[in-house]
Amino acid sequence: DWFTGYDWYSPLDKTETATLEAYLAVGGRLWLSSQDALYYQADSELVRNYLGVQDYREDMIPSVAYGGDGALGFQGAFELAYPFRNFSDGVIPAGTATAEWYADGNQAIGLSHAGLDWKTIFLAFPFEAMPEAGRPELMSRMLGWLGWLGSSEWGASETHVAAGEVVTF
């Protein structure tokens, strides 16, 4: 998670953006939640290549988030409650990025994106706008997917065996 300080006033400057790009280029994992980062850095490599944003709609002001098609598998909807003014954006996923959350009108507001060695989750709205009761599950899913073991699998070598046969896991 990258803390951007002010959510609405230059949440990422060019130096911070370059630092994050360098980190991701060597296999980093990033979860970024910011309702105004795109306003300042929309044309950066970070936004286009790593966060997976092809384009965005400024100040869409979503009030509800619906589960999307992504790896996090979130289903259902939750109301967004902003502790400050809502300047959240809508996003259009680029390339292999996947919409994890949508707002009204089927506009994506949260993406997951992965390369060979790196992974990102980008919320174009503040995480703290999510209902407090649901935050632990959402955090667990996001961090689990971003984690180094998030794409690992565990299973048996055979699904049907006779009594006494050896099964490898």
Helices and strands as residue ranges (DSSP letters): H 14-25, E 29-33, H 37-41, H 45-45, I 46-50, E 53-57, E 64-67, E 77-79, E 90-93, E 98-103, G 104-106, E 107-114, E 119-123, G 127-129, G 132-134, H 135-146
